[in-house]
């Protein structure tokens, strides 16, 4: 079976907003609550949960960030949709 990753994310317009939200997550704030309040992605309704996905299912910069990290990591990346704060939950 191909490698898959389970992530949550928050989509915002600016790098400044993404970095600020990443800092808040790292300080212990609830990721899902922040996603519901700030994310512009429809996944906000699920607290930013994207479920499990494999390679080739997301745009390349997002995929690269999600597969490069380890469970528990929180990172920021940019795609054509905006800036993403990504928390990697699990890998299989």
Helices and strands as residue ranges (DSSP letters): E 4-12, H 15-26, H 31-38, G 42-46, E 49-54, H 60-68, E 74-79, E 82-91
